[in-house]
Amino acid sequence: MTISESSPSPAHFALIPAAGVGARIGADIPKQYMPLVGKPMLQYALDSFAANAAIAHTFVVVSDNDAYIAPLLAALPHLHGKVSVLRHGGATRQETVRNGLQALRGQITSRDWVLVHDAARPGLDQALLDKLLAALHDDEVGGLLALPVVDTLKRSSGGRAIETVPRAALWAAQTPQMFRYALLLQAMEQANERIAEITDDASAIEMLGLSPKLVEGSPRNFKVTLAQDIALAELFLQG
């Protein structure tokens, strides 16, 4: 029996790719396990999904030799039964997502929703998650949280600005990105030879000729990438 077989309507599952090492942040441990305001960064995403009644289960995809995830979950009894670990991490985020989706064959149904979320976005809260779920619950394609670009954008050459890029139709993608399981799996598998061109899950959907819906996100939901991002993330998390 699949996890969602007993539900008459499509269920929602979270998938968190967490196999990266966070080289750009320069830490001694993978950045998803770095402490932020007393909690490992990854825990914020796990707690957000576990606290939402619409999320049936959360899957975390880690590398086969990850030594951090087991003690982290063992220390969080409120997540027991709500989170499963898939040791199918790949060399890139895109490969990790694809491998995780393939590992879920037979566990969830083709029309179930999968919400792929970056482990390094600790600012996801219930209001954002509920907003995304409500906006996409009956959408034919699915979509993602994103922010309209407000800064002036420049195209450069040799370290000099050569053109101002119109920003009227530009959005900065965030996560979660929410698509039907079968559609997202198809997109990721068909894009296999072009995997380097996929910078997020929506990119693979776009390669099928489909247009994901944009749902306005929040600045607090930014991705921790560089060392200086940690202080900003902690400011958001402290309110």
C-alpha positions in Angstrom: 0.0 0.0 0.0 1.3 3.5 -0.8 1.6 6.1 1.9 -1.3 8.1 0.4 -3.5 5.3 -0.8 -6.1 5.7 2.0 -6.6 9.4 1.0 -9.4 10.1 -1.5 -7.7 13.2 -2.7 -4.0 13.8 -3.7 -1.7 14.1 -0.7 1.2 16.5 -0.2 4.7 15.3 0.4 7.8 17.4 1.1 11.2 16.4 -0.4 14.3 18.1 0.9 17.5 17.6 -1.0 20.3 17.8 1.7 23.3 16.0 0.1 25.4 19.2 -0.5 28.5 20.1 1.4 28.0 23.9 1.3 31.5 24.6 0.0 30.9 28.3 -0.5 30.1 29.0 3.1 33.4 27.6 4.3 32.2 25.7 7.3 33.6 22.5 8.8 30.3 20.7 8.5 27.7 20.7 5.7 25.8 24.0 6.0 22.4 22.3 6.4 23.6 21.1 9.8 25.1 24.4 10.9 23.5 25.9 14.0 21.2 28.9 13.6 19.7 30.3 16.8 20.3 27.1 18.6 18.9 24.7 16.0 20.5 23.0 13.0 19.6 24.8 9.8 17.8 21.8 8.3 15.5 21.5 11.4 13.7 24.7 10.5 12.4 23.2 7.3 11.6 19.8 8.9 9.7 21.6 11.7 7.7 23.7 9.2 6.5 20.7 7.2 5.8 18.6 10.3 3.7 21.3 11.8 1.4 21.7 8.7 -1.5 19.3 8.7 -1.6 19.3 4.9 1.8 17.6 4.6 1.5 13.9 4.8 5.2 13.1 5.2 8.6 14.6 4.6 11.5 12.9 2.9 15.1 14.1 3.3 17.6 13.0 0.6 21.1 12.8 1.9 24.4 11.3 0.7 25.0 7.6 1.4 27.8 8.5 3.9 26.0 11.3 5.7 26.9 11.0 9.4 24.7 13.9 10.7 21.1 13.1 9.8 20.7 10.1 12.1 21.7 11.8 15.3 19.8 14.9 14.4 16.5 13.0 14.0 17.2 10.8 17.0 17.3 14.0 19.1 14.0 15.3 17.7 11.2 12.9 18.9 8.5 15.2 17.7 9.6 14.3 14.1 9.5 10.6 14.6 7.1 9.0 12.1 6.9 12.3 10.1 10.3 12.2 8.4 12.1 9.5 6.4 15.7 9.5 5.2 16.6 8.6 1.6 20.3 7.9 1.2 20.3 8.6 -2.6 22.0 11.9 -2.8 23.8 12.8 -6.0 26.7 15.0 -7.0 24.4 18.0 -7.6 21.1 19.2 -6.2 19.3 18.3 -9.4 20.6 14.7 -9.3 19.6 14.5 -5.6 16.1 15.5 -6.4 15.8 13.1 -9.3 17.2 10.2 -7.3 14.9 11.0 -4.4 11.9 11.0 -6.7 12.9 7.7 -8.2 13.3 6.2 -4.8 9.7 7.1 -4.0 8.2 5.0 -6.8 5.5 2.9 -5.3 5.3 4.9 -2.1 3.3 7.8 -3.3 0.8 8.1 -6.2 1.2 9.8 -9.5 -1.1 12.7 -8.7 0.2 13.4 -5.2 1.9 16.7 -4.8 5.6 16.9 -4.1 7.0 20.1 -2.5 10.8 20.3 -3.1 12.4 22.7 -0.6 16.0 23.7 -0.2 17.5 22.7 3.2 19.3 26.0 3.3 16.1 28.1 3.4 15.3 28.1 7.1 12.8 31.0 6.8 9.8 29.0 5.5 6.9 29.6 7.8 3.3 28.4 8.0 1.9 31.5 6.3 4.1 31.0 3.2 3.5 27.3 3.1 -0.3 27.7 3.4 -0.2 30.4 0.7 1.5 28.1 -1.7 -0.8 25.2 -1.0 -3.9 27.3 -1.5 -2.7 28.9 -4.7 -1.8 25.6 -6.3 -4.3 23.1 -5.0 -6.1 22.7 -8.3 -3.5 24.1 -10.7 -2.9 22.0 -13.8 0.9 22.5 -13.7 2.0 23.5 -10.2 4.3 26.3 -9.3 6.7 27.9 -6.9 7.3 30.7 -4.4 9.2 33.6 -6.0 9.8 37.3 -5.5 9.4 40.0 -8.2 12.9 41.5 -8.9 13.1 45.0 -7.5 16.7 45.9 -8.0 18.1 47.4 -11.2 19.8 44.6 -13.1 23.0 45.1 -15.2 24.6 42.9 -17.8 28.3 43.0 -17.6 31.4 42.4 -19.7 34.9 42.5 -18.3 33.7 43.8 -15.0 31.8 46.8 -16.5 28.1 47.4 -17.0 27.2 47.3 -20.6 23.4 47.1 -20.4 20.5 47.6 -18.1 18.2 44.6 -18.1 14.4 45.3 -17.9 13.1 43.8 -14.7 9.3 44.1 -15.2 8.8 40.4 -15.9 11.6 39.0 -13.8 11.1 37.0 -10.6 13.7 35.4 -8.3 12.8 31.8 -7.6 12.4 30.4 -4.1 11.3 27.1 -2.7 9.1 25.1 -2.1 8.4 24.3 -5.7 5.3 22.2 -5.9 4.4 19.8 -8.7 2.6 16.5 -9.2 4.8 13.5 -8.5 4.5 11.9 -12.0 5.0 15.2 -13.8 8.1 16.2 -11.8 9.6 12.7 -12.1 9.0 12.8 -15.9 10.5 16.2 -16.2 13.6 15.4 -14.2 14.2 12.1 -16.1 13.7 13.6 -19.5 16.1 16.4 -18.7 18.8 14.0 -17.7 21.1 14.8 -20.5 20.6 18.6 -19.9 20.8 18.3 -16.1 23.4 21.0 -15.9 20.9 23.5 -17.4 18.4 22.9 -14.6 18.9 25.4 -11.8 15.7 24.5 -10.0 12.8 22.1 -10.3 10.7 24.5 -12.3 13.4 24.6 -15.0 12.7 20.9 -15.7 9.0 21.5 -15.9 9.6 24.4 -18.3 11.6 22.1 -20.6 8.4 20.2 -21.1 6.8 23.3 -22.5 4.8 24.0 -19.4 4.5 27.3 -17.4 4.7 26.9 -13.6 2.6 29.4 -11.6 4.5 32.1 -9.6 3.3 32.6 -6.0 4.7 35.6 -4.3 7.1 34.6 -1.5 8.9 36.5 1.2 12.4 38.0 1.7 12.7 35.9 4.9 12.7 32.8 2.7 16.1 33.4 1.2 18.8 30.8 0.6 21.8 30.8 3.0 24.7 30.5 0.6 27.6 32.6 1.9 29.0 33.1 5.4 27.5 36.6 5.6 24.1 35.2 5.1 24.1 33.5 8.5 23.7 36.7 10.4 20.8 37.8 8.2 19.1 34.4 8.6 19.4 34.6 12.4 17.8 38.1 12.4 14.8 36.8 10.5 14.5 33.7 12.7 14.6 35.8 15.8 11.6 37.7 14.6 
